[in-house]
């Protein structure tokens, strides 16, 4: 059953659910990103790279930066969340992961509509996105 929007457009229940989850995920991600940025800027938590050393790294490519700063590639940033410059990654990951949560949220809607094929496609999409984010296909980067 399609719903009419205030602009007169017809939208399906899965579109409404996806949009609702996307809006909430985006809002939560931006709040977390803003909060962790403030923690970083105001020095509430010590950064891994001291502010006065940042200009030394600005001109480096990613490989050189990681090497000189002694930072491991991939998901190893999770082990460095005690530093404010890595704490910022939490909001970024939340924003990036919102798409997966949106897809997960519409799977029950598809099953309720007996639209099994789209439910399966949504589950496959979730698995593909999770595999891509895991770093297993690229060696952890």
ZILIN-V860101 format. One record per helix or strand of 2 or more residues. SS is the DSSP state (hx for helix, st for strand). FROM is the first residue (numbers start at 1). TO is the last residue. If there is no record, write none. Layout:
BEGIN
ss=[SS & SS]
from=[FROM & FROM]
to=[TO & TO]
END
This chain:
BEGIN
ss=[st & st & hx & hx & hx & hx & hx & hx & hx]
from=[3 & 10 & 13 & 51 & 62 & 74 & 84 & 89 & 116]
to=[4 & 11 & 41 & 58 & 68 & 80 & 87 & 112 & 134]
END
